[in-house]
Amino acid sequence: MKYDSAEIRLRDGTLAKFRSLRPEDAAQTIAAMKKLYGETDFLARCPDEFDLSIQQEEAWIEGRVSDQRSLMLGAFIGSEEAGFADLYPLGGSRKIRHRGEISIAILRRWQSRGLGRAMLETLISLAPGLGGAAGK
């Protein structure tokens, strides 16, 4: 699902902008993800395992934005990608289409300012409008 944008003021007064990633963000997104993978042991990969080309990342972003059942947000502070939040379904059958998975990753320098909470609240508020959500 495409999400245009929203601005959120963090606890320290910093202004963050949330929006769907765009194909032209691919190079910056790859760099931010590699940095994230290097900052923590709690993500699924090591930095050297994230080896998508810019073209592969562009295609992946296009696929996520065109999928009406999922949502991926980039959090931008100034021109920097500070983090990501992702919500995607775990199944499509009527009995389980209400189930999904959320992931949030924030660069260390932007942590502990309320960014993760704001991203989670945004995902939760948008979830009922995703295609395939319970009751649809």
C-alpha positions in Angstrom: 0.0 0.0 0.0 1.3 3.4 -0.8 1.3 5.9 2.1 1.9 9.5 1.1 3.3 11.0 4.2 2.9 12.3 7.8 5.1 14.4 10.0 5.6 13.4 13.6 7.3 15.4 16.3 9.6 13.2 18.4 10.1 13.6 22.2 13.2 15.7 21.7 11.4 18.0 19.2 13.0 16.5 16.1 10.6 16.3 13.1 10.3 13.0 11.4 8.5 12.3 8.2 6.9 8.9 7.5 6.2 7.8 3.9 6.3 4.8 1.7 9.7 4.1 0.2 10.1 5.0 -3.5 12.3 3.2 -6.1 14.5 6.3 -6.1 15.3 5.6 -2.4 16.9 2.3 -3.3 20.6 3.2 -2.9 20.0 5.1 0.3 17.8 2.3 1.7 20.5 -0.3 1.0 23.1 1.9 2.8 20.8 2.4 5.8 19.9 -1.3 6.0 23.6 -2.3 5.9 24.3 0.2 8.7 21.3 -1.2 10.7 22.5 -4.8 10.3 25.9 -3.7 11.6 24.5 -1.9 14.7 22.6 -4.8 16.2 22.5 -8.6 16.6 18.7 -8.6 16.7 18.0 -8.4 13.0 17.8 -11.3 10.6 21.1 -10.7 8.7 24.7 -9.6 9.0 25.6 -6.6 6.9 27.5 -8.6 4.3 24.4 -10.8 3.8 22.4 -7.9 2.6 23.7 -7.8 -1.0 20.8 -6.6 -3.1 21.7 -4.5 -6.2 20.0 -1.1 -6.6 17.8 -2.6 -9.3 16.7 -5.5 -7.0 15.9 -3.1 -4.2 14.0 -0.9 -6.6 11.9 -3.9 -7.7 11.4 -5.0 -4.1 10.2 -1.5 -3.1 7.8 -1.3 -6.1 6.4 -4.7 -5.2 5.7 -3.6 -1.6 4.1 -0.3 -2.6 1.8 -2.1 -5.1 0.8 -4.8 -2.6 -2.5 -3.5 -1.1 -2.2 -6.0 1.8 1.1 -4.7 3.2 2.7 -1.4 4.2 6.3 -0.4 4.6 7.2 3.0 5.9 10.5 4.8 5.8 11.2 7.3 8.6 13.1 10.3 7.4 14.8 12.9 9.5 15.9 15.6 7.2 17.2 13.7 4.2 18.4 10.7 6.3 16.5 7.4 6.4 16.4 6.9 10.2 14.4 3.7 10.2 11.8 1.4 8.7 8.5 -0.1 9.8 6.8 -2.9 8.0 3.4 -4.6 8.2 2.6 -7.6 6.1 0.1 -10.4 6.1 0.9 -14.0 7.0 -1.8 -15.5 4.9 -4.7 -14.8 2.6 -7.4 -17.3 3.5 -10.4 -15.8 5.4 -9.5 -17.7 8.6 -6.1 -16.2 8.9 -6.1 -13.0 6.9 -6.3 -11.0 10.1 -2.8 -12.2 11.1 0.3 -10.2 10.2 3.8 -9.5 11.1 5.3 -6.2 12.1 9.0 -5.2 12.1 10.6 -2.0 13.1 14.3 -1.1 12.8 15.8 2.3 13.7 19.3 3.5 13.3 21.0 3.7 16.7 21.5 7.5 16.6 17.7 8.0 16.4 16.6 5.5 19.0 15.1 6.4 22.4 13.2 9.5 21.0 9.8 7.9 20.4 10.3 7.1 16.8 9.6 3.4 17.1 6.4 4.1 19.1 5.2 6.6 16.5 5.9 4.1 13.7 4.1 1.3 15.5 1.1 3.6 16.2 1.0 4.6 12.5 1.0 1.0 11.4 -1.7 0.0 13.8 -3.9 3.0 12.7 -3.5 2.1 9.0 -3.9 -1.7 9.4 -7.7 -1.8 9.1 -7.5 -0.1 5.7 -5.2 -2.7 4.2 -6.8 -4.9 1.6 -7.5 -8.4 2.9 -7.8 -7.2 6.5 -10.3 -8.9 8.8 -13.8 -8.0 8.0 -13.1 -7.1 4.4 
